[in-house]
Amino acid sequence: MKTITTTKYGKNILFLATLFLSTGLFAQEDDEKKPLSITGSVDAYYRTNLSSTDVGSQAPGTSFADETGFALGFANLIASYEGAKTGAVADLAFGPRALQAVGGDAGIFVNQLYAYWNVTEKTTLTLGRFNTYLGYEVISPAANFNYSTSYLFSYGPFSHVGLKADFAVSEDFNVMLAVMNVTDENFNGTSGSIPGAYSLGAQLGYSGQFLNFYYDGNAKLGFEIDYTGGFDLTDSFYLGLNAAYQDNDGIGFLGAAIYPQLATSDNFKIGLRGEYFAENGAYGAIGTGVADSSVFAATLTGSYTIENLIIKPEFRLDNASDAVFFDNDLAGTKSLSSFLIAAIYSF
């Protein structure tokens, strides 16, 4: 997981207010020629452990939603500016989820910040910071079915800064190529990687199935290959799939996850995430302190929608190959069960 600290809340909030005030006024003057849209989301949750109830705030070793009791999640505002052939996106994020995810060099709370150029109808160039193309899940909880996140998401890239080119080869087939800073770095060589190192990325997509690649030598993450896709098996039943392998000089992980989701009505869906995640060597993600550890995690999530509000109750069970949690007697145990309920509002 990526962890950062920041000391510039005031400057970021002032910048955010100034940005959206100025762009809003400009949009009123010239809305037809240069359309501007502002969207975003906020979320909060309550979480408790069902097992090991007397042992502090222990949680699975995945990103976000790891506090017990009532807690804040994420707030973001996204300004999208679209011209005839060019455009830009500024996605600014705040809250504990942003602290873990955004990358935070020098206290920056920029989730995404990029400009793009539609060179032709089938070719787009994008320069700036953009969320990762690898994996099934994303940073914003409004775009995920499960509120808590997977191990595969938590230990892959979150975001990239660089240049990417998207090519729509046909109606069903697309290709993306990218040259970037090492993953999750706003500035080259500032977050634990080798100064001057860069990374390469690629994606092959066909009819909603994506094969993704990332490579930075041994600068930080090493090499990762990832498959992400899904299928509408019926009008009400969807099956999502994710599998990944990552290696950095013999240390890394592999895993797979399935995401069956059933719509029981227009307002309610229920879904399961079943995930297996295994470490190669002393990777340290699961937290057992034992090389080659593994974990199976099952997460059952309900999703009830009323207007722009989504309420998500969620049960989760993590079962590791070695003791990583504590029971009420402070003895090591392999499993932890938990429950949370989250509220997500999108606008």
C-alpha positions as CSV (number, residue, x, y, z in Angstrom):
1,M,0.0,0.0,0.0
2,K,1.1,3.6,-0.6
3,T,1.3,5.8,2.5
4,I,2.0,9.5,2.5
5,T,1.9,12.5,4.8
6,T,0.9,16.1,4.1
7,T,1.2,19.5,5.7
8,K,-0.6,21.7,3.2
9,Y,-4.3,21.3,3.7
10,G,-4.9,25.1,3.8
11,K,-3.1,25.8,0.5
12,N,-4.8,22.9,-1.2
13,I,-8.3,24.0,-0.1
14,L,-7.7,27.6,-1.1
15,F,-6.4,26.4,-4.5
16,L,-9.5,24.1,-4.9
17,A,-11.9,26.9,-4.1
18,T,-10.2,29.4,-6.5
19,L,-10.0,26.8,-9.3
20,F,-13.7,26.0,-9.3
21,L,-14.9,29.5,-8.7
22,S,-12.9,30.9,-11.6
23,T,-13.7,28.0,-14.0
24,G,-17.4,28.3,-13.0
25,L,-17.5,32.0,-13.9
26,F,-15.7,31.4,-17.2
27,A,-18.0,28.6,-18.1
28,Q,-21.0,31.0,-17.7
29,E,-19.4,33.3,-20.2
30,D,-18.5,30.8,-22.9
31,D,-20.4,27.6,-22.0
32,E,-21.3,26.6,-25.6
33,K,-17.8,26.9,-27.1
34,K,-15.9,25.3,-24.2
35,P,-18.2,23.0,-22.2
36,L,-17.2,22.5,-18.5
37,S,-18.6,19.8,-16.3
38,I,-18.0,19.4,-12.5
39,T,-18.7,16.1,-10.9
40,G,-17.5,14.3,-7.7
41,S,-18.3,12.2,-4.7
42,V,-18.1,12.0,-0.9
43,D,-18.2,8.9,1.3
44,A,-18.1,7.8,4.9
45,Y,-18.5,4.5,6.7
46,Y,-18.8,2.6,10.0
47,R,-16.7,-0.6,10.5
48,T,-16.4,-3.2,13.2
49,N,-14.7,-6.5,13.6
50,L,-17.0,-9.5,14.2
51,S,-14.1,-11.6,15.5
52,S,-11.4,-10.4,17.8
53,T,-13.7,-7.7,19.0
54,D,-11.5,-6.7,22.0
55,V,-8.3,-6.2,20.1
56,G,-8.0,-2.6,18.9
57,S,-8.5,-1.6,15.3
58,Q,-6.9,-4.4,13.4
59,A,-7.9,-4.7,9.8
60,P,-7.1,-6.6,6.6
61,G,-3.9,-5.6,5.0
62,T,-5.6,-3.9,2.1
63,S,-6.0,-0.2,1.2
64,F,-8.7,2.1,2.7
65,A,-11.7,1.4,5.0
66,D,-9.3,0.1,7.7
67,E,-10.5,2.1,10.7
68,T,-13.0,0.8,13.3
69,G,-16.0,2.9,14.4
70,F,-17.2,5.8,12.3
71,A,-14.7,7.1,9.7
72,L,-14.3,9.4,6.7
73,G,-13.4,8.1,3.3
74,F,-12.9,10.3,0.3
75,A,-14.1,13.6,-1.2
76,N,-13.2,14.6,-4.7
77,L,-14.1,17.3,-7.2
78,I,-13.6,16.6,-10.9
79,A,-13.5,19.5,-13.4
80,S,-13.6,18.2,-17.0
81,Y,-13.1,20.7,-19.9
82,E,-13.8,19.5,-23.4
83,G,-13.2,21.2,-26.6
84,A,-13.6,20.0,-30.2
85,K,-10.3,18.2,-30.3
86,T,-8.6,18.9,-26.9
87,G,-9.6,18.8,-23.3
88,A,-8.4,18.6,-19.7
89,V,-9.3,17.0,-16.4
90,A,-8.5,18.2,-12.9
91,D,-9.5,15.7,-10.2
92,L,-8.7,16.9,-6.7
93,A,-9.1,14.6,-3.7
94,F,-9.2,15.0,0.1
95,G,-9.7,12.7,3.1
96,P,-8.0,9.6,4.5
97,R,-8.6,7.6,1.3
98,A,-6.8,10.4,-0.6
99,L,-3.9,10.4,1.8
100,Q,-3.2,6.8,1.0
101,A,-3.9,6.9,-2.7
102,V,-3.0,10.2,-4.2
103,G,0.8,10.0,-4.0
104,G,1.3,13.2,-2.0
105,D,4.8,14.5,-3.0
106,A,5.1,17.9,-1.3
107,G,1.5,17.6,0.0
108,I,-0.2,17.4,-3.4
109,F,-3.8,16.2,-3.3
110,V,-4.1,15.7,-7.1
111,N,-5.8,12.5,-8.0
112,Q,-5.7,13.1,-11.7
113,L,-4.5,16.1,-13.7
114,Y,-4.1,15.7,-17.4
115,A,-4.7,17.3,-20.8
116,Y,-5.5,15.3,-23.9
117,W,-5.6,15.8,-27.7
118,N,-7.7,13.8,-30.1
119,V,-5.2,13.8,-32.9
120,T,-7.6,11.8,-35.1
121,E,-10.9,10.0,-34.5
122,K,-8.9,6.9,-33.6
123,T,-5.9,8.4,-31.8
124,T,-5.7,10.2,-28.5
125,L,-2.6,11.6,-26.7
126,T,-2.8,12.2,-22.9
127,L,-0.1,14.0,-20.8
128,G,-0.2,14.4,-17.0
129,R,-1.3,12.3,-14.0
130,F,-3.9,9.6,-14.6
131,N,-5.2,6.7,-12.5
132,T,-3.8,3.3,-13.4
133,Y,-5.0,1.2,-16.3
134,L,-4.2,-2.0,-14.4
135,G,-6.7,-3.9,-12.3
136,Y,-10.4,-4.3,-11.8
137,E,-10.8,-1.8,-8.9
138,V,-10.1,2.0,-8.8
139,I,-9.4,4.6,-6.1
140,S,-12.8,6.2,-6.1
141,P,-15.4,4.1,-4.1
142,A,-18.2,5.5,-6.3
143,A,-16.8,3.4,-9.2
144,N,-16.3,0.2,-7.3
145,F,-18.9,-2.4,-6.3
146,N,-17.3,-3.5,-3.1
147,Y,-16.4,-0.7,-0.6
148,S,-13.3,-2.3,0.8
149,T,-10.6,-3.1,-1.7
150,S,-8.8,-6.2,-2.8
151,Y,-5.1,-7.2,-2.2
152,L,-4.6,-7.1,-6.0
153,F,-5.6,-3.5,-6.1
154,S,-3.8,-2.5,-3.0
155,Y,-0.4,-3.7,-4.1
156,G,-0.5,-2.7,-7.8
157,P,0.0,0.8,-9.2
158,F,-2.5,3.5,-8.1
159,S,-1.6,6.3,-10.6
160,H,0.9,7.3,-13.2
161,V,2.5,10.5,-14.4
162,G,3.5,10.5,-18.1
163,L,2.4,10.4,-21.7
164,K,0.1,7.8,-23.1
165,A,-1.3,7.1,-26.6
166,D,-4.6,5.4,-27.1
167,F,-5.4,3.8,-30.5
168,A,-8.9,2.6,-31.5
169,V,-7.9,0.0,-34.0
170,S,-11.4,-1.1,-34.6
171,E,-14.8,-0.9,-32.9
172,D,-13.9,-3.7,-30.6
173,F,-10.1,-3.6,-30.4
174,N,-7.9,-0.9,-28.8
175,V,-4.2,-0.4,-27.9
176,M,-2.6,1.9,-25.4
177,L,1.1,2.6,-25.1
178,A,2.7,4.8,-22.4
179,V,6.0,6.1,-21.1
180,M,5.8,7.3,-17.5
181,N,7.6,8.1,-14.3
182,V,7.9,5.1,-12.0
183,T,4.4,4.3,-10.6
184,D,2.9,6.6,-8.0
185,E,5.4,9.4,-8.4
186,N,4.4,13.0,-9.2
187,F,8.1,13.8,-9.7
188,N,10.8,11.6,-11.0
189,G,12.8,9.6,-8.4
190,T,11.0,11.1,-5.3
191,S,9.1,8.1,-3.8
192,G,11.7,5.4,-3.2
193,S,12.6,4.6,-6.8
194,I,15.9,5.1,-8.6
195,P,16.3,8.8,-9.7
196,G,16.1,9.1,-13.4
197,A,14.2,5.8,-13.9
198,Y,11.1,5.6,-16.1
199,S,8.5,3.0,-16.7
200,L,6.7,1.6,-19.8
201,G,3.1,0.6,-20.0
202,A,0.8,-1.1,-22.5
203,Q,-2.8,-2.3,-22.8
204,L,-4.5,-4.5,-25.3
205,G,-8.3,-4.4,-25.2
206,Y,-10.9,-6.4,-27.0
207,S,-14.7,-6.3,-26.3
208,G,-14.3,-5.3,-22.7
209,Q,-11.4,-7.6,-21.9
210,F,-8.0,-6.0,-21.1
211,L,-4.5,-7.4,-20.9
212,N,-2.2,-4.9,-19.2
213,F,1.6,-4.6,-18.8
214,Y,3.8,-2.4,-16.7
215,Y,7.7,-2.4,-16.6
216,D,10.2,-0.3,-14.8
217,G,13.3,-2.6,-14.6
218,N,13.9,-3.0,-10.9
219,A,13.4,0.7,-10.1
220,K,10.4,0.1,-7.9
221,L,7.6,-2.3,-8.9
222,G,9.5,-4.3,-11.5
223,F,7.2,-6.0,-13.9
224,E,3.4,-6.6,-13.7
225,I,1.0,-8.3,-16.1
226,D,-2.7,-8.1,-15.4
227,Y,-5.9,-9.3,-16.9
228,T,-9.1,-7.4,-16.2
229,G,-12.5,-8.1,-17.7
230,G,-16.1,-9.2,-17.3
231,F,-19.2,-10.7,-18.9
232,D,-22.9,-9.9,-18.8
233,L,-24.1,-13.5,-18.4
234,T,-27.8,-12.4,-18.3
235,D,-29.6,-9.0,-18.1
236,S,-29.3,-9.1,-14.3
237,F,-26.1,-11.1,-13.7
238,Y,-22.6,-9.9,-14.3
239,L,-19.3,-11.7,-13.7
240,G,-16.1,-9.6,-13.3
241,L,-12.6,-11.1,-13.4
242,N,-9.1,-10.0,-12.4
243,A,-5.8,-11.8,-12.3
244,A,-2.2,-10.4,-11.9
245,Y,1.4,-11.4,-11.6
246,Q,4.1,-9.0,-10.3
247,D,7.8,-9.6,-9.9
248,N,10.7,-7.4,-8.8
249,D,14.0,-9.4,-8.8
250,G,12.3,-12.5,-7.4
251,I,10.0,-10.7,-4.9
252,G,6.3,-10.1,-5.8
253,F,2.9,-11.6,-5.8
254,L,0.3,-13.4,-7.9
255,G,-3.5,-13.6,-7.4
256,A,-6.9,-13.8,-8.9
257,A,-10.4,-12.5,-8.0
258,I,-13.9,-13.1,-9.2
259,Y,-16.8,-10.6,-8.9
260,P,-20.2,-12.1,-9.5
261,Q,-23.0,-9.4,-9.1
262,L,-26.7,-9.9,-9.3
263,A,-29.3,-7.1,-9.7
264,T,-32.4,-8.1,-7.8
265,S,-34.3,-4.9,-8.6
266,D,-33.7,-1.4,-10.1
267,N,-32.4,-0.2,-6.7
268,F,-30.6,-3.2,-5.2
269,K,-27.7,-5.3,-6.2
270,I,-25.7,-7.9,-4.3
271,G,-22.2,-9.1,-5.1
272,L,-19.3,-11.2,-4.0
273,R,-15.6,-10.7,-4.3
274,G,-13.6,-13.9,-3.9
275,E,-9.9,-13.4,-4.0
276,Y,-6.8,-15.5,-3.6
277,F,-3.5,-13.6,-3.2
278,A,0.0,-15.2,-2.7
279,E,3.3,-13.6,-2.0
280,N,6.5,-14.6,-3.8
281,G,9.3,-14.4,-1.2
282,A,9.2,-11.9,1.7
283,Y,6.9,-9.5,0.0
284,G,5.2,-8.3,3.2
285,A,1.8,-7.4,2.0
286,I,-0.3,-9.8,4.1
287,G,1.7,-9.0,7.2
288,T,2.5,-12.5,8.5
289,G,6.3,-12.0,8.5
290,V,6.6,-15.3,6.7
291,A,7.9,-15.7,3.2
292,D,5.5,-17.1,0.6
293,S,2.4,-16.3,2.6
294,S,-1.1,-16.4,1.0
295,V,-4.6,-15.2,1.9
296,F,-8.1,-15.9,0.7
297,A,-10.6,-13.1,1.2
298,A,-14.4,-13.3,0.6
299,T,-16.4,-10.1,0.6
300,L,-20.2,-10.0,0.3
301,T,-21.6,-6.5,-0.5
302,G,-25.1,-5.1,-0.9
303,S,-25.7,-2.0,-2.9
304,Y,-28.9,0.0,-2.4
305,T,-29.4,3.2,-4.6
306,I,-31.7,6.1,-3.8
307,E,-31.3,9.1,-6.1
308,N,-27.5,9.8,-6.1
309,L,-26.9,8.1,-2.7
310,I,-25.6,4.5,-2.5
311,I,-25.7,2.6,0.8
312,K,-23.4,-0.5,1.0
313,P,-23.5,-3.0,3.8
314,E,-20.6,-5.4,3.6
315,F,-19.4,-8.6,5.3
316,R,-15.7,-9.6,4.9
317,L,-13.7,-12.7,5.9
318,D,-9.9,-12.8,5.5
319,N,-8.1,-16.1,6.0
320,A,-4.3,-16.2,5.8
321,S,-1.9,-19.1,5.5
322,D,-0.1,-18.0,8.7
323,A,-1.2,-16.0,11.8
324,V,-1.5,-12.3,11.1
325,F,-4.3,-11.2,13.3
326,F,-5.0,-11.6,17.1
327,D,-7.9,-13.1,18.9
328,N,-9.4,-11.8,22.1
329,D,-6.8,-13.6,24.2
330,L,-4.1,-11.9,22.1
331,A,-3.1,-15.2,20.6
332,G,-2.2,-15.2,16.9
333,T,-4.9,-16.3,14.5
334,K,-5.1,-16.7,10.7
335,S,-8.6,-15.1,10.2
336,L,-10.5,-11.9,10.7
337,S,-14.2,-11.3,10.0
338,S,-15.6,-7.8,9.8
339,F,-18.7,-5.7,8.9
340,L,-19.1,-2.2,7.5
341,I,-21.8,0.0,6.2
342,A,-20.8,2.9,3.8
343,A,-22.7,5.8,2.3
344,I,-21.4,7.2,-1.0
345,Y,-23.0,10.3,-2.7
346,S,-22.1,11.2,-6.3
347,F,-22.9,14.4,-8.1
